Amino acid sequence: MIPPEPPQPQLQPPPPPAPPNHVVTT
């Protein structure tokens, strides 16, 4: 039985959501 690998710590935080390339006017 292979022991489960420990979760790898995230060195860098997730990147912020990218702004919309084009402006959508409703």
Biopython code that builds the backbone (N, CA, C, O; Angstrom):
import numpy as np
from Bio.PDB.StructureBuilder import StructureBuilder

atoms = [
    (1, "MET", "N", (0.851, -1.207, 0.000)),
    (1, "MET", "CA", (0.000, 0.000, 0.000)),
    (1, "MET", "C", (0.883, 1.253, 0.000)),
    (1, "MET", "O", (1.762, 1.406, 0.848)),
    (2, "ILE", "N", (0.636, 2.135, -0.955)),
    (2, "ILE", "CA", (1.430, 3.365, -1.045)),
    (2, "ILE", "C", (0.766, 4.471, -0.220)),
    (2, "ILE", "O", (-0.403, 4.791, -0.430)),
    (3, "PRO", "N", (1.516, 5.048, 0.715)),
    (3, "PRO", "CA", (0.954, 6.128, 1.538)),
    (3, "PRO", "C", (0.670, 7.360, 0.680)),
    (3, "PRO", "O", (1.452, 7.689, -0.212)),
    (4, "PRO", "N", (-0.440, 8.039, 0.945)),
    (4, "PRO", "CA", (-0.795, 9.222, 0.151)),
    (4, "PRO", "C", (0.230, 10.325, 0.331)),
    (4, "PRO", "O", (0.720, 10.561, 1.435)),
    (5, "GLU", "N", (0.554, 11.006, -0.780)),
    (5, "GLU", "CA", (1.540, 12.084, -0.693)),
    (5, "GLU", "C", (0.925, 13.288, 0.017)),
    (5, "GLU", "O", (-0.253, 13.590, -0.175)),
    (6, "PRO", "N", (1.720, 13.973, 0.835)),
    (6, "PRO", "CA", (1.215, 15.171, 1.532)),
    (6, "PRO", "C", (0.930, 16.278, 0.522)),
    (6, "PRO", "O", (1.630, 16.398, -0.483)),
    (7, "PRO", "N", (-0.092, 17.084, 0.786)),
    (7, "PRO", "CA", (-0.432, 18.175, -0.148)),
    (7, "PRO", "C", (0.711, 19.178, -0.255)),
    (7, "PRO", "O", (1.284, 19.597, 0.751)),
    (8, "GLN", "N", (1.032, 19.556, -1.494)),
    (8, "GLN", "CA", (2.136, 20.498, -1.682)),
    (8, "GLN", "C", (1.661, 21.917, -1.390)),
    (8, "GLN", "O", (0.652, 22.355, -1.944)),
    (9, "PRO", "N", (2.373, 22.640, -0.528)),
    (9, "PRO", "CA", (1.987, 24.022, -0.210)),
    (9, "PRO", "C", (2.134, 24.919, -1.428)),
    (9, "PRO", "O", (3.114, 24.818, -2.166)),
    (10, "GLN", "N", (1.150, 25.804, -1.639)),
    (10, "GLN", "CA", (1.219, 26.706, -2.791)),
    (10, "GLN", "C", (2.172, 27.846, -2.475)),
    (10, "GLN", "O", (1.924, 28.641, -1.569)),
    (11, "LEU", "N", (3.279, 27.924, -3.238)),
    (11, "LEU", "CA", (4.261, 28.978, -2.984)),
    (11, "LEU", "C", (3.681, 30.331, -3.386)),
    (11, "LEU", "O", (3.820, 31.322, -2.669)),
    (12, "GLN", "N", (3.020, 30.348, -4.561)),
    (12, "GLN", "CA", (2.458, 31.622, -5.028)),
    (12, "GLN", "C", (0.943, 31.585, -4.918)),
    (12, "GLN", "O", (0.327, 30.566, -5.229)),
    (13, "PRO", "N", (0.334, 32.675, -4.483)),
    (13, "PRO", "CA", (-1.134, 32.746, -4.400)),
    (13, "PRO", "C", (-1.726, 32.728, -5.806)),
    (13, "PRO", "O", (-1.050, 33.103, -6.764)),
    (14, "PRO", "N", (-2.970, 32.301, -5.940)),
    (14, "PRO", "CA", (-3.590, 32.254, -7.271)),
    (14, "PRO", "C", (-3.649, 33.642, -7.884)),
    (14, "PRO", "O", (-3.911, 34.618, -7.182)),
    (15, "PRO", "N", (-3.406, 33.743, -9.196)),
    (15, "PRO", "CA", (-3.413, 35.056, -9.862)),
    (15, "PRO", "C", (-4.801, 35.675, -9.824)),
    (15, "PRO", "O", (-5.796, 34.951, -9.868)),
    (16, "PRO", "N", (-4.888, 36.986, -9.745)),
    (16, "PRO", "CA", (-6.190, 37.671, -9.710)),
    (16, "PRO", "C", (-6.907, 37.491, -11.043)),
    (16, "PRO", "O", (-6.261, 37.291, -12.072)),
    (17, "PRO", "N", (-8.250, 37.561, -11.033)),
    (17, "PRO", "CA", (-9.011, 37.395, -12.276)),
    (17, "PRO", "C", (-8.619, 38.453, -13.297)),
    (17, "PRO", "O", (-8.552, 39.640, -12.976)),
    (18, "ALA", "N", (-8.360, 38.021, -14.523)),
    (18, "ALA", "CA", (-7.948, 38.971, -15.560)),
    (18, "ALA", "C", (-9.130, 39.840, -15.961)),
    (18, "ALA", "O", (-10.251, 39.345, -16.073)),
    (19, "PRO", "N", (-8.895, 41.128, -16.177)),
    (19, "PRO", "CA", (-9.981, 42.041, -16.590)),
    (19, "PRO", "C", (-10.456, 41.678, -17.994)),
    (19, "PRO", "O", (-9.685, 41.151, -18.796)),
    (20, "PRO", "N", (-11.722, 41.958, -18.292)),
    (20, "PRO", "CA", (-12.263, 41.631, -19.631)),
    (20, "PRO", "C", (-11.516, 42.399, -20.714)),
    (20, "PRO", "O", (-11.248, 43.593, -20.580)),
    (21, "ASN", "N", (-11.187, 41.689, -21.787)),
    (21, "ASN", "CA", (-10.437, 42.342, -22.866)),
    (21, "ASN", "C", (-11.305, 43.392, -23.565)),
    (21, "ASN", "O", (-10.844, 44.475, -23.927)),
    (22, "HIS", "N", (-12.575, 43.030, -23.740)),
    (22, "HIS", "CA", (-13.463, 43.974, -24.423)),
    (22, "HIS", "C", (-14.621, 44.329, -23.488)),
    (22, "HIS", "O", (-15.068, 43.508, -22.688)),
    (23, "VAL", "N", (-15.090, 45.557, -23.608)),
    (23, "VAL", "CA", (-16.193, 46.006, -22.744)),
    (23, "VAL", "C", (-17.520, 45.631, -23.388)),
    (23, "VAL", "O", (-17.812, 46.001, -24.525)),
    (24, "VAL", "N", (-18.306, 44.890, -22.633)),
    (24, "VAL", "CA", (-19.608, 44.466, -23.188)),
    (24, "VAL", "C", (-20.706, 45.363, -22.635)),
    (24, "VAL", "O", (-20.955, 45.399, -21.430)),
    (25, "THR", "N", (-21.346, 46.075, -23.525)),
    (25, "THR", "CA", (-22.428, 46.969, -23.087)),
    (25, "THR", "C", (-23.749, 46.255, -23.253)),
    (25, "THR", "O", (-24.087, 45.802, -24.347)),
    (26, "THR", "N", (-24.484, 46.155, -22.183)),
    (26, "THR", "CA", (-25.762, 45.445, -22.254)),
    (26, "THR", "C", (-26.881, 46.412, -22.621)),
    (26, "THR", "O", (-28.038, 46.005, -22.731)),
]
sb = StructureBuilder()
sb.init_structure("model")
sb.init_model(0)
sb.init_chain("A")
sb.init_seg("    ")
for serial, (resi, resn, name, xyz) in enumerate(atoms, 1):
    if name == "N":
        sb.init_residue(resn, " ", resi, " ")
    sb.init_atom(name, np.array(xyz, "f"), 0.0, 1.0, " ", f" {name:<3s}", serial, name[0])
structure = sb.get_structure()
